[in-house]
């Protein structure tokens, strides 16, 4: 983005601004959105992985051979 200045004789002079700062200001909303989206997706993935049953989780515990008489 060029900024126009007028010299002493009335002729416009174009001066280039530093573009490194303007790029960050333009991309900042997209970066914030991307990071928030990644956080939501990571949370959903963790919840899905925790909900998957473990193999062998349906097996009944083996009795230890002790008999309790009342």
BELTA-V542751 format. One record per residue. N is the residue number from 0. D_FIRST is the distance of its C-alpha to the first C-alpha in Angstrom with 2 decimals. Layout:
N|D_FIRST, N|D_FIRST
This chain:
0|0.00, 1|3.77, 2|6.67, 3|9.87, 4|13.13, 5|16.54, 6|19.11, 7|22.82, 8|23.61, 9|21.14, 10|18.86, 11|15.10, 12|13.42, 13|9.80, 14|8.98, 15|6.77, 16|6.67, 17|8.86, 18|7.76, 19|11.39, 20|11.55, 21|8.95, 22|10.80, 23|14.02, 24|13.25, 25|12.46, 26|15.54, 27|17.87, 28|19.64, 29|20.38, 30|21.72, 31|23.88, 32|25.17, 33|26.04, 34|27.91, 35|29.83, 36|30.72, 37|32.01, 38|34.11, 39|35.64, 40|36.41, 41|37.98, 42|40.15, 43|41.28, 44|42.15, 45|44.18, 46|46.03, 47|46.84, 48|48.13, 49|50.28, 50|51.74, 51|52.97, 52|56.65, 53|57.81, 54|60.24, 55|63.78, 56|62.96, 57|65.48, 58|68.44, 59|70.98, 60|71.74, 61|74.86, 62|77.86, 63|78.98, 64|82.69, 65|83.56, 66|85.61, 67|85.51, 68|88.74, 69|89.00
